[in-house]
Amino acid sequence: MLARKIFNRLCHILECRYLPLFLAVMGILLTLPALRGGLLFDDLWHWAELAGPGQVDRKLAEVGIDPEKSGRLSTVLSELFIVVSPEKNLQQLKQYGALPWWTYDGFKVSAWRPIASFTHWLDYRLFGGSEMLMHAHNIFWFAAVVFFITILYRSLMTPRWAGGLAAVFFVLCESNYFPTLWISNRNLILSLFFGVLALLAHHRWRQRDSSGAGVTAVVCLAGSLLSAEAGAAMFAYIFAYAVFFERVSFKRRLMSLAPATIIVILWRILYNSGGYGAYGGDLYLDPAREPLRYLWAILTRGPLILAGQISSVPVDVFGYIPESMQSFYVLGAVVFIAIALFFFMPLLRKDRLARFWLVGTCLSVLPICATIPMSRNLLFVELGAFGLIAQFATGVISGAEWLPKRQLQRMAIWIFCVLLLVAHLPIAAARRVAAPITSSMIVDEIYSTMQIDSTPRLEKQELVVLNAPYPVAFQYLPFLNAYEGRAIPRAIRVLSPGYRPLEITRLDEQTIVVRSPSGNLLSYEEQDPLHLVYFYRYVGSVRGTGHPLRAGERFKLLDVLVEVVEVDDKGQPVEVSFKFVVSLDDPSLRWLQWDWKKDSYTPLEVPTIGQCQRISGPF
């Protein structure tokens, strides 16, 4: 009797008319620790671009990597999210050493997100670059997402408390914290905000034949796409809506999709014509230029994302395991999805809304398969997954007619339902509360891979790092030092990743050779099942496997000639020589090596001529 009263009370709360506002406030409270997050990673580039010419440290200009036309709105709208581009900055970053010597010359990470860019431009015009206020800006948009996503769930789902439950799942999801913490990741929150409004307006248009709502849906879908490429995932839900909600002819269903289809096509044409996209590494794939790799990514990454979203197991775990174990992890994800579908099937057979959530969820996975599985990219997937889970749990608890008649089957479904609720309520709540701590630990770990003692003398020195654990982290170092008013190295030279043991030999006064005694320099050795080295290699690719090197290939940098001496059968470097313009003992060179036992950089004693020295790897 008491349990029934408690249940009825909870249902009453979830049906409360003020629930959208209450959950929005709850989202704000859970995200308040982000106010102290500071500038992270790409935020530093944005600072250099947006702070204005008078505020950007002159030292960035001295080393040749300062943003051009800093602070101009026209440039910001078109270039703020161009991280690396062969046409814009790749060679400058490579010559300075912010990108390592093995970076593919066609490497590109370039996005067009004018709406998100405009909000960042406003940050520096309205808030003077205040870190806390910029984080508060992120939190505001997240609260707006929570508010409207609650309205969306309650507009589509019955009983009314089912929509409230789905919204609670969303608020408690740990994956939502980092996009709110990371200022430059605001684009994802904005994209979801406009996407939710688009689906709400589309629903109103189709249910009430409101032409104003139809126009609003198209405008909001465009806003979602112009905030982030992830907005393409919202078309998945609009498509699923036409399939499962429309009760009209096939032709009229197609016509209902026409406005959204046209917007997506126009956006893609503009996106491609501007030269935006990602190519050349393994972190991002270009579906148009690499269709086979993208198809394989869908088959391998798709199950991971779906299984992780339903089970609440972070998909980021995949990046911490070696390649030899990844296939087993994917197989486990496929098995879990099959089990989940088995339990969901009675509901899916009877309920078109459940089918809408499932198809929308599955199709929304496709765009984000173009990058490695990361929890922060799952906002659009959460939308459908939580709707499906909440509807399933509602049916089980209320004894819906779709439940099997056999007692054993009902018991199994009840157990599965309880497991889902435990995963997405108490466990999710605990992880959500701990998210600021875990996020801080991850950020600190990455920052440690570029943490160098910055003495004034460093401005006249070239930083030579033998074995960086996460080489691409050095693309942030000059901007971080400029922002904090510390000395910036004259140049950076990362000779090799620190993924495995190395042998270094000094040939003469100016030349040193780096060799991998087993495997190649860009791959890791596999021992422990979970290790940071797998993660660093996973997210740090600047030269995809489809762009091999050749023995004898040379790279002329400003003060060093890099020559690939030997490659393996896949075109990956095994031995590389570096000839500097000065003696290796010259005080203008500051030599460092990464010590995996201390998780920090220590001075490297350069070997004498003819001497060979072995450097330990991570294991």
C-alpha positions as CSV (number, residue, x, y, z in Angstrom):
1,M,0.0,0.0,0.0
2,L,2.8,2.4,0.9
3,A,4.7,1.5,-2.3
4,R,1.5,2.3,-4.3
5,K,1.3,5.7,-2.6
6,I,4.9,6.5,-3.3
7,F,4.5,5.4,-6.9
8,N,1.4,7.6,-7.3
9,R,3.2,10.5,-5.8
10,L,6.2,10.1,-8.1
11,C,3.8,9.9,-11.1
12,H,2.1,13.1,-9.9
13,I,5.4,14.9,-9.8
14,L,6.4,13.7,-13.3
15,E,3.0,14.9,-14.6
16,C,3.3,18.3,-12.9
17,R,2.8,21.2,-15.3
18,Y,6.0,22.9,-13.9
19,L,8.2,19.9,-14.5
20,P,10.0,21.4,-17.5
21,L,11.0,24.4,-15.4
22,F,11.9,22.3,-12.4
23,L,14.2,20.0,-14.5
24,A,15.8,23.0,-16.2
25,V,16.7,24.4,-12.8
26,M,17.9,20.9,-11.8
27,G,20.1,20.8,-14.9
28,I,21.6,24.2,-14.0
29,L,22.4,23.0,-10.4
30,L,24.0,19.8,-11.7
31,T,26.2,21.8,-14.1
32,L,27.2,24.7,-11.9
33,P,30.7,23.2,-11.3
34,A,31.4,24.0,-14.9
35,L,31.6,27.7,-14.0
36,R,35.1,27.0,-12.7
37,G,36.2,25.0,-15.8
38,G,38.4,27.7,-17.4
39,L,39.4,27.5,-21.0
40,L,40.0,24.0,-22.4
41,F,41.7,22.9,-25.6
42,D,39.9,24.6,-28.6
43,D,38.8,27.4,-26.2
44,L,42.4,28.6,-26.3
45,W,42.3,28.9,-30.1
46,H,39.0,30.7,-29.9
47,W,40.6,33.1,-27.4
48,A,43.4,33.9,-29.8
49,E,40.8,34.5,-32.6
50,L,38.2,36.4,-30.7
51,A,40.0,38.5,-28.1
52,G,41.0,41.1,-30.7
53,P,44.4,42.0,-32.2
54,G,45.3,44.2,-29.2
55,Q,44.9,41.4,-26.7
56,V,46.4,38.4,-28.6
57,D,49.9,37.8,-27.3
58,R,52.5,39.2,-29.7
59,K,54.6,36.1,-29.1
60,L,52.1,34.1,-31.2
61,A,52.8,36.4,-34.1
62,E,56.5,36.0,-33.5
63,V,56.4,32.2,-33.9
64,G,54.1,32.5,-37.0
65,I,50.9,30.9,-35.7
66,D,48.7,33.9,-34.7
67,P,45.2,33.9,-36.2
68,E,44.8,36.4,-39.1
69,K,42.1,39.2,-38.9
70,S,41.7,38.4,-35.2
71,G,38.2,39.2,-33.9
72,R,36.5,40.2,-37.2
73,L,32.9,38.9,-37.3
74,S,33.1,37.9,-40.9
75,T,36.2,35.8,-40.3
76,V,34.8,34.4,-37.1
77,L,31.6,33.1,-38.8
78,S,33.5,31.3,-41.5
79,E,36.7,30.2,-39.8
80,L,36.4,29.9,-36.1
81,F,36.0,26.1,-36.2
82,I,38.7,25.6,-38.8
83,V,41.2,23.7,-36.5
84,V,43.6,22.5,-39.2
85,S,43.4,23.2,-42.9
86,P,46.0,22.7,-45.7
87,E,44.8,26.0,-47.2
88,K,44.9,28.0,-44.0
89,N,47.3,26.9,-41.3
90,L,48.5,23.3,-41.6
91,Q,52.0,24.3,-42.9
92,Q,52.4,27.0,-40.2
93,L,51.5,24.6,-37.4
94,K,53.7,21.9,-38.9
95,Q,56.7,24.2,-39.4
96,Y,56.4,25.5,-35.8
97,G,55.9,22.0,-34.5
98,A,52.4,22.4,-33.0
99,L,51.6,19.5,-35.3
100,P,54.2,16.7,-35.5
101,W,56.4,16.1,-38.6
102,W,54.4,13.0,-39.7
103,T,51.1,15.0,-40.1
104,Y,49.6,14.2,-43.5
105,D,49.8,17.2,-45.8
106,G,46.2,16.9,-46.6
107,F,45.1,16.6,-43.0
108,K,42.0,18.7,-42.3
109,V,39.6,19.3,-39.4
110,S,37.4,22.1,-40.6
111,A,33.8,22.8,-39.7
112,W,31.3,25.5,-40.6
113,R,29.2,26.4,-37.5
114,P,28.2,30.1,-38.0
115,I,25.5,30.2,-35.3
116,A,27.8,28.7,-32.7
117,S,30.6,30.9,-33.9
118,F,28.4,34.0,-33.4
119,T,27.6,33.1,-29.8
120,H,31.3,32.8,-29.1
121,W,31.9,36.2,-30.8
122,L,29.2,37.6,-28.5
123,D,31.0,36.1,-25.4
124,Y,34.0,38.4,-26.0
125,R,31.9,41.4,-26.9
126,L,29.4,41.2,-24.0
127,F,31.4,39.4,-21.3
128,G,34.9,40.7,-22.1
129,G,36.2,37.1,-22.3
130,S,35.1,36.2,-18.7
131,E,35.6,32.5,-18.4
132,M,32.8,32.2,-15.8
133,L,30.3,34.1,-17.8
134,M,31.1,32.1,-20.9
135,H,30.5,28.9,-19.0
136,A,27.3,30.4,-17.7
137,H,26.3,31.0,-21.3
138,N,26.8,27.3,-22.0
139,I,24.7,26.4,-18.9
140,F,21.9,28.7,-20.1
141,W,21.6,26.8,-23.4
142,F,21.7,23.4,-21.7
143,A,18.9,24.5,-19.4
144,A,16.9,25.6,-22.5
145,V,17.5,22.2,-24.0
146,V,16.2,20.4,-20.9
147,F,13.1,22.7,-20.8
148,F,12.1,22.0,-24.4
149,I,13.1,18.4,-24.4
150,T,10.8,17.8,-21.5
151,I,8.0,19.5,-23.4
152,L,8.8,17.3,-26.4
153,Y,8.6,14.1,-24.5
154,R,5.4,15.0,-22.8
155,S,3.9,16.1,-26.2
156,L,4.5,12.7,-27.7
157,M,4.2,10.2,-24.9
158,T,1.4,8.8,-22.9
159,P,0.8,8.5,-20.0
160,R,2.1,11.9,-19.3
161,W,4.5,10.8,-16.6
162,A,6.4,8.6,-19.1
163,G,7.6,11.8,-20.8
164,G,8.6,13.2,-17.5
165,L,10.6,10.0,-16.8
166,A,12.4,10.2,-20.1
167,A,13.3,13.9,-19.3
168,V,14.7,12.8,-15.9
169,F,16.9,10.2,-17.7
170,F,18.2,13.0,-19.9
171,V,19.0,15.4,-17.1
172,L,20.9,12.6,-15.1
173,C,22.9,11.5,-18.1
174,E,26.6,12.0,-17.4
175,S,27.3,12.5,-21.1
176,N,25.7,15.9,-21.0
177,Y,28.2,17.4,-18.6
178,F,31.3,17.7,-20.7
179,P,29.6,19.5,-23.7
180,T,28.4,22.1,-21.1
181,L,31.8,22.3,-19.4
182,W,33.7,22.8,-22.7
183,I,32.9,26.2,-24.0
184,S,33.8,25.5,-27.6
185,N,31.5,22.4,-27.5
186,R,28.5,24.7,-27.2
187,N,27.8,23.9,-30.8
188,L,26.4,20.5,-29.8
189,I,24.1,22.0,-27.2
190,L,22.9,24.7,-29.6
191,S,22.4,22.1,-32.4
192,L,20.2,19.9,-30.1
193,F,18.3,23.0,-28.9
194,F,17.3,24.0,-32.4
195,G,16.8,20.3,-33.3
196,V,14.3,19.8,-30.5
197,L,12.4,22.9,-31.5
198,A,12.4,21.7,-35.1
199,L,10.8,18.3,-34.1
200,L,8.3,20.1,-31.8
201,A,7.3,22.4,-34.6
202,H,7.2,19.6,-37.1
203,H,4.8,17.6,-34.8
204,R,2.5,20.7,-34.5
205,W,2.6,21.2,-38.2
206,R,1.6,17.6,-39.0
207,Q,-1.0,17.3,-36.2
208,R,-2.7,20.7,-36.6
209,D,-1.9,21.6,-40.2
210,S,-0.3,24.8,-39.0
211,S,1.7,26.5,-41.8
212,G,3.5,28.7,-39.3
213,A,4.7,25.6,-37.4
214,G,5.9,24.1,-40.7
215,V,8.0,27.2,-41.4
216,T,9.3,27.2,-37.9
217,A,10.3,23.6,-38.2
218,V,12.4,24.3,-41.3
219,V,14.0,27.4,-39.8
220,C,14.9,25.5,-36.6
221,L,16.3,22.6,-38.6
222,A,18.5,25.0,-40.5
223,G,19.6,26.5,-37.1
224,S,20.5,23.0,-35.9
225,L,22.6,22.3,-38.9
226,L,24.3,25.8,-38.8
227,S,25.2,25.2,-35.2
228,A,26.9,21.8,-35.7
229,E,27.0,19.0,-38.3
230,A,25.3,16.8,-35.6
231,G,22.1,18.6,-36.6
232,A,21.8,16.1,-39.5
233,A,20.8,13.6,-36.9
234,M,17.5,15.4,-36.3
235,F,16.5,14.5,-39.9
236,A,16.5,10.9,-38.6
237,Y,13.7,11.7,-36.2
238,I,11.8,13.7,-38.8
239,F,12.1,10.7,-41.2
240,A,11.0,8.3,-38.5
241,Y,8.0,10.6,-37.7
242,A,6.9,10.4,-41.3
243,V,7.1,6.6,-41.3
244,F,5.4,5.9,-38.0
245,F,3.2,8.8,-37.2
246,E,1.8,9.9,-40.5
247,R,-1.6,8.4,-41.4
248,V,-1.6,9.5,-45.0
249,S,-0.6,8.1,-48.4
250,F,3.0,7.4,-49.3
251,K,3.2,10.4,-51.6
252,R,2.0,12.8,-48.8
253,R,4.5,11.3,-46.5
254,L,7.3,12.1,-49.0
255,M,5.9,15.6,-49.3
256,S,6.0,16.0,-45.5
257,L,9.7,15.2,-45.7
258,A,10.4,17.5,-48.6
259,P,11.1,20.8,-46.7
260,A,13.6,19.1,-44.3
261,T,15.2,17.2,-47.1
262,I,15.8,20.4,-49.1
263,I,17.3,22.2,-46.1
264,V,19.7,19.3,-45.4
265,I,20.8,19.2,-49.1
266,L,21.2,22.9,-49.3
267,W,23.3,22.9,-46.1
268,R,25.5,20.1,-47.4
269,I,26.1,21.9,-50.7
270,L,27.1,25.1,-48.9
271,Y,29.2,23.1,-46.5
272,N,31.1,21.3,-49.2
273,S,31.5,24.3,-51.5
274,G,33.2,26.1,-48.6
275,G,35.8,23.4,-48.4
276,Y,34.8,22.2,-44.9
277,G,35.1,18.7,-43.7
278,A,37.6,16.3,-42.0
279,Y,40.1,14.1,-43.8
280,G,43.5,12.6,-43.5
281,G,43.5,11.2,-40.0
282,D,41.7,8.3,-38.1
283,L,39.8,10.5,-35.6
284,Y,37.4,11.8,-38.3
285,L,36.2,10.2,-41.5
286,D,34.8,11.9,-44.6
287,P,31.9,9.7,-45.7
288,A,32.0,11.1,-49.3
289,R,35.7,10.6,-49.8
290,E,36.1,7.4,-47.7
291,P,32.8,5.5,-48.2
292,L,34.1,2.1,-47.5
293,R,35.9,3.2,-44.3
294,Y,32.7,5.0,-43.2
295,L,30.6,1.9,-43.9
296,W,33.0,-0.2,-41.7
297,A,32.8,2.5,-39.0
298,I,29.0,2.2,-39.0
299,L,29.2,-1.6,-38.6
300,T,31.7,-1.3,-35.7
301,R,31.0,2.0,-34.0
302,G,27.2,1.9,-34.4
303,P,26.7,-1.1,-32.1
304,L,29.1,0.4,-29.5
305,I,27.1,3.6,-29.4
306,L,23.7,1.9,-29.2
307,A,24.7,-0.6,-26.6
308,G,26.5,2.1,-24.5
309,Q,23.4,4.4,-24.6
310,I,21.0,1.7,-23.6
311,S,23.1,0.1,-20.9
312,S,24.6,3.4,-19.6
313,V,28.2,2.0,-20.1
314,P,30.3,4.9,-21.3
315,V,31.3,4.4,-24.9
316,D,34.6,6.1,-24.1
317,V,35.8,2.9,-22.6
318,F,36.4,1.6,-26.1
319,G,39.3,4.1,-26.5
320,Y,41.2,2.6,-23.6
321,I,41.5,-1.0,-24.8
322,P,44.0,-2.3,-27.4
323,E,43.0,-3.1,-30.9
324,S,43.3,-6.9,-30.3
325,M,40.4,-6.7,-27.8
326,Q,38.2,-4.2,-29.7
327,S,36.6,-6.8,-31.9
328,F,35.4,-8.7,-28.8
329,Y,34.0,-5.5,-27.3
330,V,32.1,-4.9,-30.5
331,L,30.8,-8.4,-30.5
332,G,29.7,-8.0,-26.9
333,A,27.8,-4.8,-27.9
334,V,26.1,-6.7,-30.7
335,V,25.0,-9.4,-28.4
336,F,23.7,-6.9,-25.9
337,I,21.7,-5.1,-28.6
338,A,20.2,-8.4,-29.6
339,I,19.2,-9.1,-26.0
340,A,17.7,-5.7,-25.6
341,L,15.7,-6.0,-28.8
342,F,14.4,-9.3,-27.6
343,F,13.0,-7.6,-24.5
344,F,11.8,-4.5,-26.4
345,M,10.1,-6.6,-29.1
346,P,6.7,-7.0,-27.5
347,L,6.4,-3.3,-27.1
348,L,7.8,-2.6,-30.6
349,R,5.2,-4.9,-32.2
350,K,2.3,-3.0,-30.7
351,D,3.4,0.6,-30.4
352,R,4.3,2.9,-33.3
353,L,5.8,5.5,-30.9
354,A,8.2,2.9,-29.6
355,R,9.2,2.1,-33.2
356,F,9.6,5.9,-33.8
357,W,12.0,6.2,-30.9
358,L,14.0,3.1,-32.0
359,V,14.4,4.0,-35.7
360,G,15.2,7.7,-34.8
361,T,17.8,6.5,-32.4
362,C,19.4,4.1,-34.8
363,L,19.5,6.6,-37.7
364,S,20.8,9.4,-35.5
365,V,23.8,7.2,-34.8
366,L,24.9,7.4,-38.5
367,P,26.3,10.9,-38.6
368,I,28.4,10.5,-35.4
369,C,29.9,7.2,-36.7
370,A,32.1,9.6,-38.8
371,T,34.2,10.1,-35.6
372,I,35.3,7.8,-32.8
373,P,32.7,6.9,-30.1
374,M,32.7,9.6,-27.5
375,S,30.0,10.2,-24.9
376,R,29.9,13.9,-25.5
377,N,28.6,13.3,-29.0
378,L,25.5,11.3,-28.0
379,L,23.1,14.1,-27.3
380,F,20.9,13.3,-30.3
381,V,21.1,9.5,-29.6
382,E,20.0,10.1,-26.1
383,L,16.8,11.8,-27.3
384,G,15.3,8.6,-28.8
385,A,17.0,6.1,-26.5
386,F,15.5,7.7,-23.4
387,G,12.1,8.0,-25.0
388,L,12.2,4.2,-25.8
389,I,13.5,3.2,-22.3
390,A,10.9,5.4,-20.5
391,Q,8.1,4.0,-22.6
392,F,9.2,0.5,-22.0
393,A,9.5,1.0,-18.3
394,T,6.1,2.7,-18.2
395,G,4.4,-0.2,-19.9
396,V,6.1,-2.8,-17.6
397,I,5.2,-0.9,-14.4
398,S,1.6,-0.2,-15.5
399,G,1.0,-3.7,-16.8
400,A,0.4,-2.7,-20.4
401,E,-1.5,-5.1,-22.7
402,W,1.7,-5.7,-24.8
403,L,3.3,-7.6,-22.0
404,P,3.6,-11.4,-22.7
405,K,1.0,-13.6,-21.0
406,R,3.5,-16.2,-19.8
407,Q,4.8,-15.6,-16.3
408,L,8.4,-16.5,-17.1
409,Q,8.6,-14.0,-19.9
410,R,7.0,-11.3,-17.8
411,M,9.5,-12.0,-15.0
412,A,12.4,-11.7,-17.4
413,I,11.1,-8.4,-18.8
414,W,10.6,-7.1,-15.3
415,I,14.2,-8.0,-14.4
416,F,15.5,-6.2,-17.6
417,C,13.3,-3.2,-16.8
418,V,14.7,-3.0,-13.2
419,L,18.2,-3.2,-14.5
420,L,17.5,-0.3,-17.0
421,L,16.0,1.8,-14.3
422,V,18.8,1.2,-11.9
423,A,21.4,2.1,-14.6
424,H,19.6,5.3,-15.7
425,L,18.4,6.5,-12.3
426,P,20.5,5.9,-9.2
427,I,23.7,4.9,-11.0
428,A,23.3,7.6,-13.5
429,A,22.7,10.1,-10.7
430,A,25.8,9.1,-8.9
431,R,27.9,9.4,-12.1
432,R,26.3,12.7,-12.9
433,V,27.2,14.1,-9.5
434,A,30.8,12.8,-9.9
435,A,31.1,14.1,-13.5
436,P,32.9,17.3,-12.6
437,I,35.5,15.2,-10.8
438,T,36.0,12.6,-13.5
439,S,36.0,15.3,-16.2
440,S,38.7,17.2,-14.3
441,M,40.8,14.1,-14.0
442,I,40.7,13.5,-17.7
443,V,41.5,17.1,-18.6
444,D,44.4,17.1,-16.1
445,E,45.8,13.9,-17.5
446,I,45.8,15.3,-21.1
447,Y,47.2,18.7,-19.9
448,S,50.1,16.8,-18.2
449,T,51.2,15.6,-21.6
450,M,52.1,19.2,-22.6
451,Q,53.1,20.5,-19.1
452,I,56.5,22.0,-19.5
453,D,58.4,24.2,-17.1
454,S,58.1,27.6,-18.8
455,T,61.1,29.7,-17.9
456,P,61.9,33.0,-19.6
457,R,64.8,31.3,-21.4
458,L,62.3,29.0,-23.2
459,E,61.5,31.9,-25.6
460,K,64.9,31.5,-27.2
461,Q,64.9,27.7,-27.1
462,E,63.6,25.0,-29.4
463,L,61.7,22.4,-27.4
464,V,62.8,18.9,-28.6
465,V,60.5,16.1,-27.2
466,L,61.7,12.6,-27.9
467,N,58.6,10.6,-27.1
468,A,55.5,12.6,-26.5
469,P,52.6,10.3,-25.1
470,Y,50.0,12.5,-26.8
471,P,51.8,14.5,-29.6
472,V,48.9,16.5,-30.8
473,A,48.5,18.1,-27.4
474,F,51.3,20.4,-28.3
475,Q,49.0,22.2,-30.7
476,Y,47.5,23.8,-27.6
477,L,50.8,24.6,-25.7
478,P,51.7,28.0,-27.4
479,F,48.1,29.3,-27.0
480,L,47.9,28.1,-23.4
481,N,51.2,29.8,-22.5
482,A,50.2,33.0,-24.3
483,Y,46.9,33.1,-22.5
484,E,48.6,32.5,-19.1
485,G,51.4,35.0,-19.9
486,R,54.1,32.4,-19.9
487,A,57.1,32.0,-22.2
488,I,56.4,30.3,-25.6
489,P,59.1,28.0,-27.1
490,R,60.7,29.3,-30.3
491,A,59.7,26.0,-31.9
492,I,58.6,22.5,-30.9
493,R,60.0,19.3,-32.3
494,V,58.3,16.0,-31.4
495,L,60.5,13.3,-32.8
496,S,58.2,10.3,-32.0
497,P,55.1,9.3,-30.1
498,G,55.8,7.6,-26.8
499,Y,53.7,4.5,-27.6
500,R,56.5,2.0,-27.3
501,P,60.2,1.6,-26.4
502,L,62.7,3.5,-28.6
503,E,66.3,3.3,-29.5
504,I,68.1,6.6,-30.2
505,T,71.5,6.8,-31.9
506,R,73.6,9.9,-32.5
507,L,75.3,9.7,-35.9
508,D,77.2,12.9,-35.9
509,E,77.3,16.4,-34.3
510,Q,73.9,17.3,-35.7
511,T,72.1,14.1,-36.5
512,I,70.1,11.7,-34.3
513,V,68.2,8.6,-35.4
514,V,65.1,7.3,-33.6
515,R,64.2,3.7,-34.1
516,S,61.5,1.3,-32.9
517,P,63.1,-2.0,-32.0
518,S,59.7,-3.7,-32.6
519,G,56.7,-2.5,-34.6
520,N,56.6,1.0,-36.0
521,L,56.9,4.4,-34.3
522,L,53.2,5.3,-34.7
523,S,51.7,2.1,-33.2
524,Y,51.6,0.8,-29.6
525,E,52.6,-2.5,-28.0
526,E,49.7,-4.3,-26.3
527,Q,49.9,-5.5,-22.8
528,D,47.6,-4.2,-20.1
529,P,43.9,-4.4,-21.1
530,L,43.2,-0.8,-20.1
531,H,45.9,1.9,-20.6
532,L,46.1,5.6,-21.4
533,V,48.5,4.9,-24.3
534,Y,45.6,3.3,-26.2
535,F,43.5,6.4,-25.7
536,Y,46.3,8.8,-26.8
537,R,46.8,6.8,-30.0
538,Y,43.1,6.5,-30.6
539,V,42.4,10.2,-30.5
540,G,45.8,11.5,-31.7
541,S,45.9,10.3,-35.3
542,V,47.1,13.0,-37.7
543,R,48.0,10.6,-40.5
544,G,45.5,8.0,-41.4
545,T,46.3,4.4,-42.3
546,G,45.5,5.2,-45.9
547,H,48.4,7.6,-46.2
548,P,51.6,5.6,-45.9
549,L,55.1,7.0,-45.8
550,R,58.0,5.9,-48.0
551,A,61.6,5.0,-47.2
552,G,63.7,8.0,-48.2
553,E,60.9,10.5,-47.9
554,R,62.0,13.8,-46.4
555,F,60.3,16.6,-44.6
556,K,62.1,20.0,-44.5
557,L,61.2,22.0,-41.4
558,L,62.7,25.4,-40.5
559,D,65.7,24.1,-38.6
560,V,65.7,20.3,-39.0
561,L,65.6,17.9,-41.9
562,V,63.5,14.8,-41.2
563,E,64.2,11.6,-43.3
564,V,62.2,8.4,-43.1
565,V,64.9,5.7,-43.1
566,E,62.8,2.6,-42.9
567,V,59.1,1.7,-43.0
568,D,57.2,-1.5,-42.4
569,D,54.9,-3.3,-44.8
570,K,52.1,-0.8,-44.1
571,G,54.2,2.2,-44.8
572,Q,54.5,3.2,-41.2
573,P,57.9,4.6,-40.0
574,V,60.2,2.2,-38.2
575,E,63.4,4.4,-38.3
576,V,63.7,8.2,-38.8
577,S,66.7,10.5,-38.8
578,F,66.7,14.2,-37.7
579,K,69.5,16.5,-38.8
580,F,69.4,19.8,-37.0
581,V,71.1,23.0,-38.3
582,V,72.9,23.3,-35.0
583,S,74.8,20.9,-32.8
584,L,72.6,18.6,-30.7
585,D,74.4,20.0,-27.7
586,D,73.6,23.6,-28.5
587,P,71.9,25.3,-25.6
588,S,69.2,26.6,-28.0
589,L,67.9,23.0,-27.9
590,R,66.0,21.9,-24.9
591,W,65.7,18.1,-24.9
592,L,62.9,16.3,-23.0
593,Q,61.6,12.7,-22.7
594,W,58.4,11.4,-21.2
595,D,58.8,9.2,-18.2
596,W,55.8,6.8,-18.1
597,K,56.5,5.9,-14.4
598,K,56.4,9.5,-13.3
599,D,53.8,10.6,-15.8
600,S,55.8,13.7,-16.6
601,Y,58.7,15.0,-18.7
602,T,62.3,14.8,-17.6
603,P,65.5,16.2,-19.2
604,L,67.0,13.9,-21.9
605,E,70.7,13.5,-22.0
606,V,71.7,13.5,-25.6
607,P,74.0,10.5,-26.4
608,T,77.5,11.0,-27.6
609,I,78.4,10.4,-31.3
610,G,78.1,6.7,-32.1
611,Q,76.3,5.9,-28.8
612,C,72.9,4.1,-28.8
613,Q,70.5,4.7,-26.0
614,R,67.3,2.8,-25.1
615,I,64.2,4.6,-23.9
616,S,61.5,2.7,-22.0
617,G,57.9,2.6,-23.2
618,P,54.6,2.6,-21.3
619,F,54.9,-1.1,-20.2
